[in-house]
Amino acid sequence: MRNGVILVDKPAGITSAGVVARVKRALKASKVGHAGTLDPDATGLLVVLVNGATKVASYAADGDKVYSGVIRLGIRTSTDDLSGEVLEACETVPAFESVQQEAARLVGELQQVPPKVSAVKVGGKRAHRLQRGGQDFSLPSRTVLVRQFDVSPKSGNEVWYRVQCGPGTYVRSLARDLGEALGCGGATASIRRERSGALSVDSALSLEQVSWAGVRDWACLLPEVARVEFPADLAAAIHNGQRTALRAAEKMGLYGSATSRPGILLYASEGEAQTLGILALRDDGRLDFELNLGVSLG
């Protein structure tokens, strides 16, 4: 069984789950998931995890994201984008200089309320299901990090934007909050994910191009973590959970302290492209098991 990652340039009009289903059929894979949901109307990079790589979803979602698109000012909607019900419209929109100033104030560590049409859970149920079921509820704010929020003039009541943010940040909420700060309302007209961690949409495939040839080693999700190749018999023993193999690996000292992300280490079998799993790396140089992916070792 081969594990890996495939980068898909998601088109508008399909859910992230729909992309996963398409990839699963195309690859005839046993298990497929994704890291970081995109709204149905959003486009861009969707990181799809194949077979055992689904186990590293939490690592895949760790990195910063970059989004770009268009915000329409002078409108408030039920979904914080143009797909929802228009709750209020405002004909007067402040000058672009004010838009730029308020966008700058939305950079840094913020308290952000997610959109009601989102995957956030409320009492064990997805917020978007409650919203579409007509239920009244509120979502608590949470801390998010916005590193960059640049805007530029477009036309009419619309502006271009580019956002770099940490995990869990909603661009729709940023558009809404920008509009509220300006007193006129705001909603996203388009969202495109350009980057997720070190991965770029420039390397992504269309759904029609998806094949095993486009599947890459899941180690690309953790480019800052050292990847060490052990002799095949030692790698197999580690993969099978033998602690004596860990002690043997320590004595070999192949890995040293060569990792810029403390605490974990990737390992593979010597000469093999496929990474087998993740080892915990303690400060004293001792190794422990962190995560093994289910692969055939021959």
N, C-alpha and C positions, 0 to 999 in steps of 0.2 A: 504494500500500500504506500502510495506516495503522498506526502504532506507538503503543503506549500501555500503560497499567496498569489493571487492574481489581481491586478489592478484594473478596475473597470471604470470607464468614463460613462457614468449613468446619464441616460437621456431624461428629459422631462416626461411626466405622464406615467411613470412606473414607480412602485414603491421599492424600498431597499429589499424587502422580503421577496418581491417579484424578481429582482435581479438575482438574488440568491437561488431562487427556483430555476431560473434560466441557466445559470452557471452549472447547477447540479445536473440538469438534464444534458447539457452540452458535454460535460466531462464524465458523466455516469459515475460520479463520486458518491461515496457512502454517506458523507456528511459535509455540509457546506454552511458557513455562517458569514457574518460581516462584522467589521469594527467601525462603529460610528454611523448611526442612521442619517440618511438624507431624506428630506421631505419629498413627497411625490413630485412636486413641481420643480424641485431643485435639480441641478445637474452637477457633473464633475466627479471627482475622485471618490470611489467607493472601494475600500480595501476588503477583498473577499478572501476568506480563510477556508482552505480545502482540507478535508479529512482531519488528521490529528492536529493541524494548525489551529483548529477552532479552540483548542485548549489555551492558546496564548492571546485570546481576544483582549484580556485586560491589559496586557503589555502593549498590544497594538493601538489601544485607544489613549495611551498616555501622552503622546506628543502634542505640540501646538498644532492648530489648524489655521489655514489661510482661506478666506472666502472673498469673493468679489461679486459685484452685481449692481443693481439699481434699487434705490429707496424712493418711494413716492411720498411726498409730504402733503399735508392738507387733507388727510384721510385717517379715520380710525376704523378698524375692522375687528371682527370676532376672532380672527386667527392671527392677527398681526402681519398678514400678507394679503395679496389681492384675491386669494381664493375664497375668503370668508365674506360674511355679511357685512355690508357697510353700515357702521353704527353712527357715524357722523362725518360730515365733509365740511371743509373750511376753505373758502376761496382765497383768503389772504395768507401768504406764506412769507416769512421773514427773508431778508436779503441773504445772499449766500455767505457773506462774512459771518453772520450770526450762526448759520448752520455749521460752519467750520469751527467756530468757537465752542459750540455745544458738543460737537463730536469730540473735540480735544478733551473736554471734561469727562467724557465716558471712557477714558484710557486709564488703566491701572486696576487695582483690586476693587471690585464693585459688588454691591448687593443687587442681584438680578432676580426678578420673578419670571419663571418660564412661561411660554405661551400656554393657554388652556388646551389648545390642540397640540399636544406633545406626548412623548412616550413616558413622561414622568408618572409615577404611580401614586395614586391617592387611595388609601385603604385597600391596597392590593390590586387596584384596577387602574388601567391606563387613563390618563387625563383626557385624551382625545375621544375615548369611548364614552366617558361621562358627559363630555361637552356635546357630542353628537346625539346622546340620549336625552338631552335637555335638562340634565341635572345641574343644580346650582352648587358650586364649590369654589374654594379659593386655594391658591398654591402659595406656600411660603417662599420667601426669597432665599437665595443661596449665594455663597461667595464665588465669584468667577474672576478670571484674570483676562483683561484686554490689553494686549501689548501695543497694538496699533489700530487706529480707526481713522483712515484717511478718506476724505470726500473731495469730489471735484464736480463742477457744474455740468449738467447735461442739457436739459431743455424743459421749459415749463416748470412744473412742480417737482421734477425728478432730479436726483443727483446720483452720480456714480460713487461707489464706496469700495474700499478694500480693508479687510479686517484680519488681523492676526490675533488669535486668542487661545486660551488654554482649554482643556477638555471641559465639557459641560456648559459651554457658553452658547446661548441662542442668538443668532444674528437677527431673527425676527424681533426678539425682545430689545435688542440694541436699536433697531429701527423705530420700534414703538416708543422707547424711552427718549430717543432723540426728538421725535415728534412732540412728546409731552413737554420736554424741556423748552421747545420752541413755541409751545402753546397752540399748535395747529394740528397735531397728530401726525403719525407716520406709519408706513407699512412697507415691507419688502415687495418690490415688483419682480425681482429675480435674485436667485442665490446660486453661485457656482463655487464648489470647493476646489481650490487649486492645489492645496497641499495637506497632507496629514503626516505629522512627524517629518521624517526625512524623505517621504514618498511624494511624488509629484504626478499630477494628472497628465503631464507631458509624456509620461511613460505608460499611460493607461490604454486599454484596448476598448473598442466598441463591443457591444454585446454580440455582434455578428462575427467578431474576430476571436472570441473566446475559444481556446483549445489548450490541451496539455502543454503545447509548445510555449505558451505564455505564462505558465506557472513557474514562479521563482521560489528559491529556498526561503523559508519563513524567517531566517536570520536577518533578512532585510528590515524586519520590524524593529530590530534592536541594533542599529549600526554602531552604537557607541559601546557595545559590550564585546569584550574579547571572545573570540571563537578559537578553541584549541582542538587540534586533532590528536587523538590518542591511537596507539596501535589497535588494530581491529579487534583482537581478543580482549583487550582491556576495555575498549569502548562497549563491546557486547556485554561484558560482565557488569559494567556500571549501569548500562541500560536495563539489565535484568535485576538490578537492585542489590548487588553484592557490595557490602560495606568494605570488605577486604580489598576490593578493586579501587575504592576511593582512597584507601590508605596507600595503595601502590601508586596511584596517580599523584598523590602528595609527594611521595619520595622521588618521583621523576622530576618534579619541579618544572614542568613544561610551561606552566601558566604564569608563574611569578605573581606580580601584582598588576599585570597588563590589562587593566580594565578602568575606563573612565566612569563607569557606573558601578559604584561599590555594591558588593553583596551578591552578585550573580555572575555566572560564567556560562557561555555556550560551549557545547562539546559535540564532536563528530568523530566518525571513524576515519582513520588515516586514508587520504586519497579519495574519500567519498564526498560528493557535493551536498548530500542531504544532512542537515544538522539534526542530531538525535534528541537533544533536550537541554535543560537548564540545570546547572548545579549551583547550590548556595555556596558562597565563598566568604568565610569568616575573616575577621581582622587578623587572626593569628595564622592564616593560611590554610586552615582546615577546610575540608570539603564536606558537603552534605547534599542529600537529594533535594531538588526543588521541583522539577517537572520533567517527566519523560513522555515523549510522543510515541504513540503506537505505530511502529514501523517494523518491517521485516529486516532482520539482520543477516539473512542468508543461512 
